[in-house]
Amino acid sequence: MQEQTWQHNHRRRRCKTASLLGVTLGLVAGMAFSAQAKTHDVQMTAVETDIVIDGGGEKYAAWTFNGQFPGPVVRVTEGDTINFTLTNPATNKNPHAMDFHAAEIDFLKNYRAVNAGESISFTFVAKKPGVFFYHCGAPPMIQHVARGMFGAIIVDPKDAKVWPKADREYVLVQSEYYKNPNDVQAMFDRKYDGIMFNGGIFKYHPFVTGGGKLDAKPGERVRIYFVNAGPNEFSSFHPIGEIWDNVYESGNPANNLKGVQTYVVGPGSAATFDVVVESAGAYPLVTHSLTGALRGAIAVLLAGPDAKPAPLMPMVPWELPTSKTETTPPPGH
């Protein structure tokens, strides 16, 4: 009887010790991740200014973040904290706001419009990995988006091994061009005059006057962080001459499709596309909604052995000189 009691108590002590060990290891792992998470202070200024939207020098009266069209790329890691401030200078004529699709916070408190001469600040944690849209939400929102107040935020997964390592990365933001920026009714009626990638008509089309290109080397895994700013039209994103090796809905590595010819990205949504170009040549990336492609939404991926490193959003010669750097550097850089 004493022997049975001793064995019973011994088993209880072992179970309790194992349970405590599991809890301790879990806490240590959680503390390690918390220690790695970073805090980023991201500041943007609403700038109402002219930008050049094609190789012919066409100027557009844009509303922008930091004078860029699209706005600067924000890049953080899953679990990071973002302290954000938007300033609307007194020199502006319109109220402006910010809506981060990567945030999970109260809309009424944080995304409200601020008048000229005011600012607003809020904080959020980037809880989910992916590529997300951000945009101005001041009314009429359709006009603020159409005039250029949008951009991309990349939330890298905390575990970089959840997807293949990219050799080269680009950000493409699709949006509609309305020649008269004050014609809100045309925006409601979807009467656009062009479709742009990164704020330009045929911006990355080297066979059109003044157009640039997206460089790559044969055999490289090229990752495209794609955002559709709209405000209205869907994108049917397709690589002519290739097949998407991987498509990640909303840029989340958990949402992985393989061997995709064309993928639809709606207004206000995003996806990440991987393609491995096997041989040298030209591979146009287009919306296969052909009205949009033939009105400007073509970006040529030019693969060759001499391709040089390039930024996430390459500039072209006809752009006005504004900084195209990210507001936060990518992990490991």
FENWO-V151993 format. One record per backbone hydrogen bond with DSSP energy under -1.0 kcal/mol. NH is the residue of the N-H (numbers start at 1). CO is the residue of the C=O. If there is no record, write none. Layout:
# FENWO-V151993
nh | co
NH | CO
NH | CO
This chain:
# FENWO-V151993
nh | co
5 | 1
6 | 2
7 | 3
8 | 4
9 | 5
10 | 6
11 | 7
12 | 8
13 | 9
14 | 10
15 | 11
16 | 12
17 | 13
18 | 14
19 | 15
20 | 16
21 | 17
22 | 18
23 | 19
24 | 20
25 | 21
26 | 22
27 | 23
28 | 24
29 | 25
30 | 26
31 | 27
32 | 28
33 | 29
34 | 30
35 | 31
36 | 32
37 | 33
40 | 81
42 | 83
44 | 85
46 | 87
47 | 64
49 | 62
51 | 60
53 | 58
57 | 54
60 | 51
62 | 49
62 | 60
63 | 147
64 | 47
66 | 45
68 | 65
71 | 150
74 | 152
76 | 154
78 | 156
79 | 126
80 | 77
81 | 38
82 | 124
83 | 40
84 | 122
85 | 42
86 | 120
87 | 44
88 | 118
92 | 89
96 | 114
99 | 135
101 | 133
103 | 100
110 | 106
111 | 107
114 | 96
117 | 88
118 | 115
120 | 86
122 | 84
124 | 82
126 | 80
127 | 125
130 | 155
131 | 250
132 | 153
134 | 151
135 | 99
136 | 149
143 | 140
144 | 140
145 | 141
146 | 142
147 | 143
148 | 145
149 | 144
150 | 148
151 | 134
153 | 132
154 | 74
155 | 130
156 | 76
162 | 159
167 | 221
168 | 221
170 | 223
171 | 312
172 | 225
174 | 227
175 | 196
176 | 230
177 | 194
183 | 180
184 | 182
187 | 183
188 | 184
189 | 185
191 | 186
192 | 190
193 | 177
194 | 177
195 | 295
196 | 175
197 | 200
198 | 173
201 | 53
202 | 296
205 | 202
208 | 205
211 | 208
212 | 203
214 | 300
216 | 302
219 | 277
220 | 217
222 | 275
223 | 168
224 | 273
225 | 170
226 | 271
227 | 172
228 | 269
229 | 174
235 | 265
237 | 263
238 | 286
240 | 284
242 | 239
244 | 260
245 | 274
246 | 274
247 | 257
248 | 272
249 | 255
250 | 270
251 | 248
252 | 249
255 | 252
256 | 254
257 | 247
259 | 245
260 | 244
263 | 237
265 | 235
268 | 228
269 | 266
271 | 226
272 | 248
273 | 224
274 | 246
275 | 222
277 | 220
281 | 303
283 | 301
285 | 299
286 | 238
287 | 297
288 | 236
290 | 288
292 | 289
293 | 289
294 | 290
296 | 293
297 | 292
298 | 296
299 | 285
300 | 204
301 | 283
302 | 214
303 | 281
304 | 216
307 | 304
319 | 316
322 | 320
327 | 73
333 | 330
